[in-house]
Amino acid sequence: MSLFNKFIVNVGWTTLGKSVVQILLFAISILLTRYLGKARLGDYATLLVIPIFIRLLNSFGLETIIYKYLPELNVKDPSGAQGKYLFSRFLGLRFLTTFGFCILMYLFLPYYLDIINYQSLMEFRWVLIFYFIVITVDSLLSTLFMTLLRFKTLAKIEISGAVMNLLLLILFIRLDHGIYGVLYAYIISMSATNIIYLFLARKQWLGPTTKKPEINDIGQSAWASYGMGLMGFGLMTQSDVLLMNFFNVDRGDIGLYYLSTGFGGALAFLLAGVAPMAFSLFSETYTKDGIKSLENLYCQIVGFASYLTIPINIFCVLNASHVINFIYGPAFIEGTDALGVYVTFAGIQTALGINFTISCLFVINKQNMALRSTVEGSILNIGLNLVMIPTFGMMGAITAT
């Protein structure tokens, strides 16, 4: 079976699982958006910046190392002993560093809230710590399943977790628990999926293994990936939210920004999980067949991704006001321009293959080039934000991105 055929076989389960999950998450998004309203939605977006950024600090490039090296190790050592050694050590390290960052979050959160003049959010300190724990553990475990191409299992687990999240959210909304209810619905459901991941992947981390893999450039790859993750924060919507809070942009406008970027990201539901799977296949292809086969596979996957998503993006841009009014209600119609601009950007990004470029650079050992391009883009985005947000507010953040 060719690598692209292997991609197509797995993309069926990926598309099915991720599509169902995205539909459920879309329903969750509609519920919490209508329930919270613009102002509290802005508060919710502001809160999420904290655990998401700390997760980046806690990553240390481990997910990228798994994507890149686990397929190579399994090709060289079909017994899987070297791969087990690598993942078991990474899992232990993740739990250790997570504990350390929880302490730092508890200690330094008050100072961060003072900087953005949002001391009223201090009551959410513990729930943010719990949120950080579940997302940082899930990141590593889901990476393992995607790298091993266990997409059928992954789809079932993620769908179950999304259903639980939706049901808990409905319950907590009926009990009127506010932002607490939204966050705890996610935390409880994600905790359940993490437990299932750990149980099903027990052969990858449980029990002794002494077959240490010999990987010469693992440190360089890890630090390059880590640096990209941190600098890439400047390209992420969370950094825009942080700067909008710093410049005292209206809470309602931050809520509209969160709605527009969240909905724009959800439009690519057919591609959810494709990029990590492509990374794994890129690594396997390059190890077996070299650069020419990697070029062909890259072009095929980019074409496939564009075919799936760009028509949806075009429809959304042309009908942005109707889409927002129908889904979220007239209270959010002010987000029409923001949604149109963001979705246009997302479509161009997909057509250019940006979603797969960084993984290819890592596979061919061009980590420094990947890091440099990410740093340049991050600095440019932050610089534009500093100029445009004070003048144009929320639309300045969207346009800068």
Order of alpha helices (4+ residues) and beta strands (2+ residues): alpha-alpha-alpha-alpha-alpha-alpha-alpha-alpha-alpha-alpha-alpha-alpha-alpha-alpha-alpha-alpha-alpha
